[in-house]
Amino acid sequence: MQGLGFAPNQRFIRSREDNRELSDVAFRLQVTDSVDQIENIYWDLVFAYENVRVQNESLAFAQKTLSDTKSRSRLAAWLRLKWCAAQSTVATINRQ
């Protein structure tokens, strides 16, 4: 009479239900991990995009600063030249 009745058969049913629950939990965990990875990849992409944008703005600012500095140095050189010419004119007039 051993093995007859509902109990032995229900053991297999319960075992399959437990395995299905474990599979469901494992699947949910895998989906959650995948979503988390995708979210991290997305934010890494956003960071990289913003980093490139900031670097481009920094480069544009540095180029503008360089251009302005070159212009000012040319102006300063021109003003020194004019000052030297004026000083030379004054010295020439004073000698006469």
Helices and strands as residue ranges (DSSP letters): H 6-95
